[in-house]
Structure formats: structure tokens, C-alpha cells
Amino acid sequence: MTHRIFGITGWKNSGKTTLTVKLVTELTRRGWKIATVKHAHHDFDIDQEGTDSFRHRKAGAGEVAIVSGRRWALMHELADETEPTLQEIVARFAPCDLVLVEGYKRESHKKIETRRREGRSGENLAQNDPSVVAIASDFPVAGERIPVFDLDNTTELADFIEREMGLAR
């Protein structure tokens, strides 16, 4: 199955996570099954030192699954492998209506660039990336070739994503 992928991208502290969470809330409220991918740029851990799964992984297990009656998680230790591509990760997902991807600013899927006045001012991503199809900003943005939305207007942003991704209500 091919998954529809739509991204939320931007520089550090530009509002990516907040917008992603709001969009997941709004799109699931509308009845869509949503999955997410978050790209981390550092050595992250989802299990804490001392937990059984942490101990399994530290002992050398290449993959550790944690399973309960409410959820399951699979951790894969990369060791000397390269980071998997976004497509390789998404291919492991169960069927869903849309995968929202936070980060991965260099990938070619359609995405919204977030901008906040207090965020890190990096290059204007939309200027050089044709896969950026809209901007969500907490300050006025003029002169763009693509739609600009208020960063807090989740309803309009969700409507836009539905149209862009061919999700019919």
C-alpha cells in the first residue's frame, strides 16, 4: 500500500510540533486515520534506563518490541546501519488515510513551512523548495508564490491539506 505523505517543516522553534499536534487532532476529529513520523536529529531514547526494554536493548537485542493490551512499540537499534529513509519507515505503517511527517525538510513530499517570529531565522525554505506548497506563520508574510496561513488557523490548514492530498469528505 502506498501512503499519502504530507509534511510540516521549518527551522528549530518554528512551531512544527504544535502545528502537527493540532492537525492530528483536527484531522482525526474529521474521521481520518492519521499516522505520524517525527525526525529527530540526535541520539534519542523512548525507553528509560532501568526499564526491561532498555535492559534488553543495552544487552544487544537489535529489535525490542514492547507489547501490552493497549499499545505496542518496536525499537530498532541501527548499530552500524544507516538511518532508514522516510519511505522505508512509512512502508512499515498499517494502512491509514494520511501520514503527517514532522521534519525531513529535504524530502520531496508536499509540505507546509512553519515560521514563528521567535523561531530560528533560517533560509526561506519555500523559496528554493517546490515541495513546500504553503506557509503557516504567526506574522505577516508577503510576496510568496504559495498560500500563506495563520499558524493558529488549524481549520483552514486542515482544509488545505485535505484538498492537496485528495482526501474527500
C-alpha positions as CSV (number, residue, x, y, z in Angstrom):
1,M,0.0,0.0,0.0
2,T,1.2,3.5,-0.8
3,H,0.6,6.0,1.9
4,R,-0.3,9.6,1.4
5,I,2.5,11.7,3.0
6,F,2.3,15.4,3.9
7,G,5.0,17.3,5.8
8,I,5.3,20.0,8.4
9,T,8.8,21.5,8.1
10,G,10.6,24.6,9.4
11,W,13.6,25.7,11.5
12,K,14.0,25.0,15.2
13,N,11.3,26.6,17.3
14,S,9.2,27.5,14.3
15,G,6.0,25.7,15.6
16,K,6.3,22.4,13.8
17,T,5.3,20.2,16.7
18,T,2.5,22.4,17.9
19,L,1.0,22.6,14.4
20,T,1.5,18.8,13.9
21,V,-0.4,18.0,17.1
22,K,-3.2,20.4,16.2
23,L,-3.5,18.9,12.7
24,V,-3.6,15.4,14.1
25,T,-6.4,16.4,16.5
26,E,-8.4,18.2,13.8
27,L,-8.0,15.6,11.1
28,T,-8.8,12.6,13.4
29,R,-11.8,14.6,14.6
30,R,-12.9,14.7,11.0
31,G,-12.7,10.9,10.8
32,W,-9.3,10.4,9.1
33,K,-6.9,7.7,10.3
34,I,-3.6,9.6,10.8
35,A,-0.1,8.3,11.4
36,T,2.9,10.5,12.2
37,V,6.7,10.4,11.7
38,K,8.9,12.7,13.7
39,H,12.5,13.2,12.6
40,A,15.0,13.6,15.5
41,H,18.5,15.0,14.9
42,H,20.0,13.5,17.9
43,D,20.5,10.3,19.9
44,F,17.0,9.9,21.4
45,D,15.6,7.2,23.7
46,I,12.0,6.2,24.1
47,D,12.6,3.9,26.9
48,Q,14.2,4.9,30.2
49,E,17.3,3.5,31.9
50,G,16.3,0.6,34.2
51,T,13.2,-0.5,32.2
52,D,13.1,-4.1,31.0
53,S,13.1,-3.0,27.3
54,F,16.1,-0.7,27.9
55,R,17.9,-3.6,29.5
56,H,17.1,-5.8,26.6
57,R,18.4,-3.2,24.1
58,K,21.5,-2.5,26.1
59,A,22.2,-6.2,26.3
60,G,22.5,-6.2,22.5
61,A,19.0,-7.0,21.1
62,G,18.7,-5.5,17.6
63,E,15.0,-5.0,17.9
64,V,12.9,-4.8,21.0
65,A,9.1,-4.9,20.9
66,I,7.1,-3.8,23.9
67,V,3.5,-5.1,23.8
68,S,0.5,-4.6,26.1
69,G,-3.2,-4.8,25.8
70,R,-3.3,-1.1,24.9
71,R,-0.4,-0.5,22.6
72,W,2.8,-1.9,21.2
73,A,6.1,-0.3,20.1
74,L,9.1,-1.6,18.2
75,M,12.5,-0.2,18.7
76,H,15.2,-0.9,16.2
77,E,18.9,-0.3,17.1
78,L,20.7,0.9,14.0
79,A,24.2,-0.1,15.2
80,D,26.3,0.4,12.0
81,E,23.4,0.6,9.6
82,T,22.5,3.9,8.0
83,E,19.4,5.8,9.0
84,P,16.3,4.4,7.2
85,T,14.7,6.5,4.5
86,L,11.3,8.1,5.2
87,Q,9.8,5.7,2.6
88,E,11.3,2.7,4.5
89,I,9.7,3.8,7.7
90,V,6.3,4.7,6.2
91,A,6.3,1.3,4.5
92,R,6.1,-0.4,7.9
93,F,2.9,1.5,8.9
94,A,-0.5,0.0,9.0
95,P,-3.0,1.4,6.4
96,C,-4.1,4.9,7.2
97,D,-5.6,7.9,5.3
98,L,-2.6,10.2,5.8
99,V,0.9,10.2,7.3
100,L,1.9,13.6,8.7
101,V,5.7,14.0,8.8
102,E,7.4,16.5,11.1
103,G,10.8,17.4,9.9
104,Y,12.5,15.8,6.9
105,K,12.9,19.2,5.3
106,R,15.0,17.8,2.4
107,E,12.4,15.2,1.3
108,S,10.3,15.8,-1.8
109,H,6.8,15.2,-0.4
110,K,4.4,18.1,-0.2
111,K,4.8,20.2,3.0
112,I,3.9,23.3,4.9
113,E,6.7,25.5,6.1
114,T,6.2,26.9,9.6
115,R,7.5,30.3,10.7
116,R,7.4,32.0,14.1
117,R,8.7,35.4,14.9
118,E,10.6,33.9,17.9
119,G,11.9,30.9,15.9
120,R,15.3,30.4,14.5
121,S,15.5,32.5,11.3
122,G,16.9,30.2,8.7
123,E,16.7,30.4,5.0
124,N,13.3,30.8,3.5
125,L,12.6,27.1,2.7
126,A,9.7,27.8,0.3
127,Q,11.9,30.0,-1.9
128,N,14.1,27.0,-3.0
129,D,11.9,24.0,-2.4
130,P,9.0,23.4,-4.8
131,S,7.6,20.8,-2.5
132,V,6.7,23.5,0.0
133,V,3.1,24.2,-1.0
134,A,2.1,26.6,1.8
135,I,3.4,28.7,4.7
136,A,2.0,28.8,8.2
137,S,3.2,31.9,10.1
138,D,2.5,33.8,13.2
139,F,3.5,37.1,11.5
140,P,2.5,38.7,8.2
141,V,4.3,37.2,5.2
142,A,4.1,38.9,1.8
143,G,5.4,38.2,-1.7
144,E,5.2,34.4,-1.7
145,R,4.1,32.4,-4.7
146,I,2.2,30.0,-2.4
147,P,-0.7,30.3,0.1
148,V,0.1,31.8,3.5
149,F,-2.0,30.8,6.5
150,D,-2.1,32.0,10.1
151,L,-0.1,29.4,12.1
152,D,-3.1,29.1,14.5
153,N,-5.7,28.6,11.9
154,T,-5.9,24.8,12.2
155,T,-9.2,24.5,10.4
156,E,-8.1,26.3,7.2
157,L,-4.8,24.4,7.3
158,A,-6.6,21.0,7.6
159,D,-8.9,22.0,4.8
160,F,-5.9,22.9,2.6
161,I,-4.2,19.5,3.4
162,E,-7.4,17.6,2.6
163,R,-7.6,19.4,-0.8
164,E,-3.9,18.9,-1.5
165,M,-3.9,15.2,-0.7
166,G,-7.2,14.4,-2.4
167,L,-9.0,13.4,0.8
168,A,-12.7,13.8,0.1
169,R,-15.1,14.3,2.9
